[in-house]
Amino acid sequence: MYEQIDAYVHRLINESTPERTVWNIEKIREGKPANWNYIDGCMITALLSMAEITHDQRFFDFAENFIDHFVQEDGSILTYSITNYNLDDINEGRVLFELYEKTGKEKYRLAADHLRRALSVHPRPECGNFWHKLIYPNQVWLDGIYMAQVFYALYELHFGSGSCADTIRQIKNVEKHMKDPATGLYFHGYDVSKTAFWADPETGCSKNFWLRSLGWFCVALADLCEILPEDQRAELVPIYTDLMKSLTAFQDEATGMYWQVPNMPGREGNYLETSGSSMIAYAMLKGARLGFLPKEYAVKGQKTFNGIVEKYLSFTEDENGETKLNLGGICLVAGLGPENNRRRDGSYEYYISEPIVENDAKGVAPFLLAYTEVVRLSENA
């Protein structure tokens, strides 16, 4: 099935435009117009990685044309509003540095400046981490580390002070407050005020582990350990390696994948989930390639990737009777609150209740990132 992956991605980009991407299932279901968002941002990140590993210019051209549509000549970004104070909206900015270097378009640097200014005024609770969003006051989510910190570090290293001390401090706070000492896993969210309806009143943490939030954290650590200078990286590598070691205890023996609620394998309603499994596979493969993890993690990561291919990448017939390759097993979305949405309470029942979909970028993008690491592994064999 590997040989079909490139064609699968070409089909997705051929069916997409900046105004409507077929991989943003949330937008399609809600009937909302396209905007600057992390879902498309994840896919553009993956397409740039695909372009690098396959040398197929079509991947790069789509990515650049997509971002070019949103970024105006003065660096302003269509549909982006700083006053939403939303870390998700920072994520797409991580591609600006590569596009600036490869195209020379000054507007990409100006857009990066714009997003960096947004972080400088982003609300923080007393621990010093960014709020996840304005609608989630005093809350730190694992997702937010990936959404903001990779961009933040890239900016400081390209155009800023060169110091990523704030990023490192925020991740160490996550380790301090959100890591479960019994399993080595991290809870999805942490409310510094300990008043959110989903938060434990003593710890402030949410009730359960959610696979994709762990996955976002894994990818952030892998990417940050790659880009940070050695002296700054040294503080994150132990956090990264400890989490990878902890996760191995929860890997499904048969498929190599991981469960939607990772510490409850086989429980009724639980399922092997694509997006979080892909993120962990990517982090393990990349860490082994870069030497942060022992070589056996490459084997573990490839087993996970192969398990996803075997279980969820398959040809299915669409409503028009056409047979197409699709990637399934993807949790559409999950979150904690806000106050007026108490269904999202961090319970086991909540996490298994969210829709499971095909071809959403939250699964496709990390799957492609893992694929690029598999290709690198084969080329270096």
C-alpha positions as CSV (number, residue, x, y, z in Angstrom):
1,M,0.0,0.0,0.0
2,Y,3.0,2.3,0.5
3,E,3.2,3.0,-3.3
4,Q,-0.4,4.3,-3.2
5,I,0.2,7.0,-0.6
6,D,1.6,9.7,-3.0
7,A,-1.3,9.2,-5.3
8,Y,-3.7,9.4,-2.4
9,V,-2.3,12.8,-1.3
10,H,-2.4,14.1,-4.9
11,R,-6.1,13.3,-5.0
12,L,-6.7,15.2,-1.8
13,I,-4.9,18.3,-3.1
14,N,-6.5,18.1,-6.5
15,E,-9.9,18.2,-4.8
16,S,-8.9,21.2,-2.5
17,T,-8.5,24.9,-2.8
18,P,-7.7,27.6,-0.2
19,E,-11.4,28.3,-0.1
20,R,-12.3,24.6,0.7
21,T,-10.1,21.8,1.7
22,V,-11.5,18.2,1.6
23,W,-9.4,17.3,4.6
24,N,-11.1,19.8,6.9
25,I,-14.1,17.8,7.9
26,E,-15.2,20.1,10.7
27,K,-15.5,23.0,8.2
28,I,-17.4,20.9,5.7
29,R,-19.8,19.6,8.3
30,E,-20.4,23.0,9.8
31,G,-20.8,24.6,6.3
32,K,-18.4,27.3,7.3
33,P,-16.1,29.1,4.9
34,A,-12.4,28.5,4.9
35,N,-10.2,30.4,7.3
36,W,-6.7,30.4,8.8
37,N,-6.7,27.4,11.1
38,Y,-4.6,24.7,12.6
39,I,-6.2,21.8,10.7
40,D,-5.1,23.1,7.3
41,G,-1.9,24.3,8.9
42,C,-1.1,20.7,9.9
43,M,-1.7,19.5,6.4
44,I,0.5,22.3,4.9
45,T,3.3,21.3,7.2
46,A,2.9,17.7,6.1
47,L,2.9,18.7,2.4
48,L,6.1,20.6,2.8
49,S,7.7,17.5,4.4
50,M,6.3,15.4,1.5
51,A,7.9,17.8,-1.0
52,E,11.2,17.5,0.7
53,I,11.3,13.7,0.8
54,T,9.7,13.0,-2.6
55,H,11.2,15.9,-4.5
56,D,7.7,16.4,-6.0
57,Q,7.2,20.1,-6.7
58,R,3.4,19.7,-6.8
59,F,3.4,19.3,-3.0
60,F,5.4,22.5,-2.4
61,D,3.4,24.5,-5.0
62,F,0.1,23.6,-3.4
63,A,1.4,24.5,0.1
64,E,2.9,27.9,-1.1
65,N,-0.2,28.8,-3.1
66,F,-2.4,28.0,-0.1
67,I,-0.5,30.2,2.3
68,D,0.0,32.9,-0.3
69,H,-3.8,33.2,-0.5
70,F,-4.1,34.0,3.2
71,V,-1.1,36.2,3.8
72,Q,-1.4,39.7,2.5
73,E,1.5,41.9,1.3
74,D,1.6,43.8,4.6
75,G,1.8,40.5,6.6
76,S,-1.8,40.6,7.7
77,I,-3.6,37.2,7.6
78,L,-7.1,36.8,6.1
79,T,-9.6,35.7,8.8
80,Y,-7.0,35.8,11.6
81,S,-7.9,37.9,14.7
82,I,-5.4,38.5,17.5
83,T,-8.2,39.2,19.9
84,N,-9.4,35.6,19.9
85,Y,-6.2,34.7,21.8
86,N,-6.3,31.2,20.3
87,L,-3.2,29.1,20.3
88,D,-4.6,26.9,17.6
89,D,-4.4,29.9,15.2
90,I,-0.7,30.2,15.7
91,N,0.1,26.7,14.4
92,E,-0.2,27.4,10.7
93,G,2.5,30.1,11.1
94,R,5.2,27.5,11.5
95,V,5.4,27.0,7.7
96,L,6.2,30.7,7.2
97,F,9.9,30.3,7.9
98,E,10.5,27.7,5.2
99,L,8.3,29.6,2.7
100,Y,10.2,32.8,3.4
101,E,13.5,31.1,2.9
102,K,12.5,29.4,-0.3
103,T,10.5,32.1,-2.0
104,G,12.0,35.3,-0.5
105,K,8.6,36.8,-0.1
106,E,8.9,39.4,2.6
107,K,5.2,39.1,3.5
108,Y,5.9,35.7,5.0
109,R,8.4,37.3,7.5
110,L,5.9,40.1,8.2
111,A,3.2,37.5,8.9
112,A,5.5,35.7,11.3
113,D,6.2,39.0,13.1
114,H,2.4,39.5,13.3
115,L,1.9,36.1,15.0
116,R,4.9,36.7,17.3
117,R,3.3,39.9,18.5
118,A,0.1,38.0,19.2
119,L,2.1,35.7,21.6
120,S,3.6,38.7,23.3
121,V,0.1,39.8,24.5
122,H,-1.4,36.3,24.9
123,P,-3.0,35.8,28.4
124,R,-1.1,33.7,30.9
125,P,-2.1,32.2,34.2
126,E,0.1,32.5,37.2
127,C,2.3,29.5,36.2
128,G,3.4,31.5,33.2
129,N,2.1,29.2,30.4
130,F,-0.2,30.5,27.6
131,W,-4.0,30.1,28.1
132,H,-5.1,27.7,25.5
133,K,-7.8,30.1,24.2
134,L,-9.6,33.1,25.5
135,I,-12.7,30.9,26.0
136,Y,-10.6,28.6,28.2
137,P,-9.2,31.0,30.8
138,N,-6.4,29.8,33.0
139,Q,-6.3,26.5,31.1
140,V,-3.2,24.7,29.7
141,W,-3.8,21.9,27.2
142,L,-1.3,19.5,25.8
143,D,-2.5,20.4,22.3
144,G,-1.4,24.0,22.9
145,I,2.3,23.0,23.2
146,Y,2.3,21.9,19.6
147,M,0.0,24.7,18.4
148,A,2.2,27.5,19.7
149,Q,5.6,26.5,20.9
150,V,7.1,25.2,17.7
151,F,6.3,28.4,16.0
152,Y,7.5,30.4,19.0
153,A,10.9,28.6,19.0
154,L,11.3,28.9,15.2
155,Y,10.6,32.6,15.4
156,E,13.1,33.2,18.2
157,L,15.8,31.2,16.4
158,H,15.2,32.9,13.0
159,F,14.3,36.4,13.8
160,G,14.3,36.9,17.6
161,S,16.6,36.7,20.5
162,G,17.8,33.1,19.9
163,S,16.7,32.1,23.3
164,C,13.8,29.6,23.7
165,A,13.8,29.8,27.5
166,D,10.1,30.6,27.7
167,T,9.2,27.6,25.6
168,I,11.4,25.4,27.7
169,R,9.9,26.8,30.9
170,Q,6.3,26.2,29.7
171,I,7.0,22.6,28.8
172,K,8.7,22.0,32.2
173,N,5.5,23.4,33.8
174,V,3.5,20.9,31.8
175,E,5.7,18.1,33.1
176,K,5.4,19.4,36.7
177,H,1.6,19.8,36.7
178,M,0.2,17.4,34.0
179,K,2.3,14.3,34.2
180,D,0.8,11.3,36.0
181,P,3.6,9.7,38.1
182,A,1.9,6.2,38.0
183,T,1.9,5.8,34.2
184,G,4.2,8.5,32.9
185,L,1.4,9.8,30.7
186,Y,0.1,13.4,30.6
187,F,-3.4,14.5,31.3
188,H,-5.2,16.3,28.5
189,G,-5.8,19.6,30.3
190,Y,-4.8,21.5,33.4
191,D,-6.8,24.3,35.0
192,V,-4.5,26.5,37.0
193,S,-7.5,27.9,39.0
194,K,-8.8,24.3,39.6
195,T,-12.4,25.6,39.1
196,A,-13.3,24.2,35.7
197,F,-16.1,21.7,35.9
198,W,-13.9,19.0,34.3
199,A,-10.9,19.6,36.6
200,D,-9.9,17.6,39.6
201,P,-10.3,20.1,42.5
202,E,-6.9,19.1,44.0
203,T,-4.7,18.7,41.0
204,G,-6.5,20.9,38.4
205,C,-6.0,18.1,35.8
206,S,-8.6,16.5,33.6
207,K,-10.0,13.1,34.4
208,N,-8.3,11.0,31.6
209,F,-5.6,10.7,29.1
210,W,-6.6,11.4,25.5
211,L,-4.4,9.9,22.8
212,R,-4.3,12.8,20.3
213,S,-3.4,15.3,23.0
214,L,-0.5,13.1,24.0
215,G,0.3,12.8,20.3
216,W,0.5,16.6,19.8
217,F,2.8,16.8,22.8
218,C,5.0,14.0,21.3
219,V,5.3,15.8,18.0
220,A,6.1,19.1,19.6
221,L,8.9,17.5,21.7
222,A,10.3,15.7,18.6
223,D,10.3,18.9,16.5
224,L,11.6,21.1,19.2
225,C,14.5,18.7,20.0
226,E,15.4,18.8,16.3
227,I,15.4,22.6,16.0
228,L,16.7,23.8,19.3
229,P,20.5,24.4,19.8
230,E,22.2,21.6,21.8
231,D,22.5,23.7,25.0
232,Q,18.7,24.5,25.0
233,R,17.7,21.1,23.7
234,A,19.3,19.3,26.7
235,E,16.5,20.4,29.0
236,L,13.8,18.8,26.8
237,V,15.4,15.6,25.7
238,P,14.8,13.8,29.1
239,I,11.1,14.8,29.0
240,Y,10.9,13.5,25.4
241,T,12.6,10.2,26.0
242,D,10.7,9.5,29.3
243,L,7.4,10.0,27.5
244,M,8.4,7.7,24.6
245,K,9.4,5.0,27.1
246,S,6.1,5.4,29.0
247,L,4.1,5.1,25.9
248,T,5.6,1.8,24.9
249,A,3.7,0.1,27.7
250,F,0.5,1.1,26.0
251,Q,1.3,0.0,22.5
252,D,-1.2,-2.6,21.1
253,E,0.8,-5.8,20.6
254,A,-1.0,-6.9,17.5
255,T,-1.1,-3.7,15.5
256,G,1.5,-1.5,17.1
257,M,-1.2,1.2,17.4
258,Y,-2.6,3.1,20.5
259,W,-6.1,3.4,21.9
260,Q,-8.3,6.5,21.9
261,V,-8.1,6.4,25.8
262,P,-4.6,4.9,25.9
263,N,-4.6,3.3,29.3
264,M,-7.9,1.4,28.8
265,P,-7.2,-1.1,26.0
266,G,-10.1,-3.3,25.0
267,R,-12.6,-1.5,27.2
268,E,-16.1,-1.3,25.5
269,G,-16.2,1.5,23.1
270,N,-12.5,2.2,23.0
271,Y,-10.7,1.9,19.7
272,L,-7.3,2.0,18.0
273,E,-7.1,5.6,16.8
274,T,-5.2,6.8,13.7
275,S,-4.2,10.4,14.5
276,G,-2.6,9.9,17.9
277,S,-0.9,6.7,16.7
278,S,0.5,8.4,13.7
279,M,1.9,11.2,15.9
280,I,3.6,8.7,18.3
281,A,5.0,6.8,15.3
282,Y,6.4,10.0,13.9
283,A,8.0,11.0,17.2
284,M,9.6,7.6,17.7
285,L,10.9,7.3,14.2
286,K,12.3,10.9,14.2
287,G,13.8,10.5,17.6
288,A,15.6,7.3,16.6
289,R,16.8,8.9,13.4
290,L,18.2,12.0,15.2
291,G,19.8,9.9,17.9
292,F,17.6,11.1,20.8
293,L,16.0,7.7,21.2
294,P,17.6,4.2,20.9
295,K,17.4,2.6,17.5
296,E,14.7,0.1,18.6
297,Y,12.2,3.0,18.7
298,A,12.5,3.1,14.9
299,V,11.2,-0.5,14.9
300,K,8.4,0.4,17.2
301,G,7.4,3.5,15.2
302,Q,7.4,1.5,11.9
303,K,5.3,-1.2,13.5
304,T,2.7,1.5,14.4
305,F,2.8,3.0,11.0
306,N,2.4,-0.4,9.3
307,G,-0.5,-1.2,11.7
308,I,-2.3,2.0,10.6
309,V,-1.8,1.1,7.0
310,E,-3.1,-2.4,7.5
311,K,-6.1,-1.4,9.6
312,Y,-7.3,1.9,8.3
313,L,-5.8,2.7,4.9
314,S,-8.1,1.0,2.4
315,F,-10.0,1.3,-0.8
316,T,-13.7,2.1,-0.3
317,E,-16.5,2.9,-2.7
318,D,-17.9,6.4,-2.5
319,E,-21.5,7.5,-3.1
320,N,-20.9,7.7,-6.8
321,G,-19.6,4.1,-7.0
322,E,-16.0,5.2,-7.4
323,T,-13.3,3.3,-5.6
324,K,-10.8,5.5,-3.7
325,L,-8.1,5.1,-1.1
326,N,-9.1,6.5,2.2
327,L,-7.6,6.8,5.7
328,G,-10.0,6.0,8.5
329,G,-10.1,5.6,12.3
330,I,-9.6,9.3,12.9
331,C,-11.3,11.0,15.9
332,L,-12.8,14.1,14.5
333,V,-12.4,16.4,17.5
334,A,-12.3,16.4,21.3
335,G,-11.9,19.0,23.9
336,L,-12.7,20.2,27.5
337,G,-15.7,22.5,27.9
338,P,-16.2,25.4,27.8
339,E,-18.6,26.0,30.6
340,N,-21.6,26.0,28.3
341,N,-20.6,22.6,26.8
342,R,-20.5,20.2,29.7
343,R,-20.7,17.2,27.5
344,R,-17.0,17.7,26.9
345,D,-16.1,16.7,30.5
346,G,-13.0,14.6,30.0
347,S,-14.7,11.4,30.9
348,Y,-14.1,8.1,29.2
349,E,-17.6,8.1,27.9
350,Y,-17.0,11.5,26.3
351,Y,-13.8,10.6,24.5
352,I,-15.3,7.5,22.8
353,S,-18.5,9.4,21.8
354,E,-16.9,11.8,19.4
355,P,-17.3,11.0,15.6
356,I,-14.8,8.8,13.9
357,V,-14.1,9.9,10.3
358,E,-12.0,9.4,7.2
359,N,-9.4,11.7,5.6
360,D,-9.5,14.4,8.2
361,A,-6.2,16.3,8.3
362,K,-5.8,15.8,12.0
363,G,-5.1,12.2,11.0
364,V,-3.8,12.5,7.5
365,A,-1.2,15.1,8.3
366,P,0.6,13.1,11.1
367,F,0.2,10.0,9.0
368,L,2.1,11.7,6.2
369,L,4.8,13.0,8.6
370,A,5.3,9.5,9.9
371,Y,5.5,8.3,6.3
372,T,8.3,10.7,5.5
373,E,10.2,9.3,8.5
374,V,9.6,5.8,7.2
375,V,11.0,6.8,3.8
376,R,14.0,8.4,5.5
377,L,14.6,5.2,7.4
378,S,14.5,3.1,4.3
379,E,16.9,5.5,2.5
380,N,19.4,5.3,5.4
381,A,19.2,1.5,5.7
